Amino acid sequence: MTNVSISQLKANPAKVIAASLDYPVAIQNRNSTEAYVVGKDLFEKIERYIEDFVDSKIIEKTDFSKRKDLKDVMKDLGI
């Protein structure tokens, strides 16, 4: 993983954003990771993955023979 300091981020944010397109970039402050920069496409892939994961959990927990309302299933899952 690429690590950059906050000073490097301030000096050239476009370079950090370009570096984050395929893999997150750790933003460090005094050798401690404070944040991550994630490129747009990677973020959208992660977002889709999470949505698909949540959807699959809903389907797993739904007993379609009982005709339980989707809102109730989501509430049971804490979604």
Protein Blocks (a to p, Z undefined) as FASTA:
>chain_A
ZZddfklmmmmmmlmmmmmmmoccdddeehiafbdcddfklmmmmmmmmmmmmmmmmmmm
pcfklopafklmmmmnoZZ
